[in-house]
Amino acid sequence: MEPDWIIRARRWGYVRIITGTIVGGIIGFYFMHRAELRYKEMWNRRLAEYVEEKKRKENLEFGLSADLHEKFELGESSDLQETK
């Protein structure tokens, strides 16, 4: 039979290992979640800039002003006919 202090030390070691694993997993999950959200927001921002640039190029290509282009997208064709 092993002495009490060895059993207690072994038990304390198991508690430390299990606790460290669980806490480490939670902290790792938290930081990966934050990194993923930041990455997703970066791509959403880049997509919005791309769409904005694409609209700007379409406006220049067709020679439409920004107001006319927005009215055209909204389907206000009667306003377009009046402005011509």
Salt bridges, closest charged atoms under 4 A:
GLU2 OE1 - ARG10 NH1 3.13
GLU53 OE2 - LYS57 NZ 3.31
GLU73 OE2 - HIS69 NE2 3.18
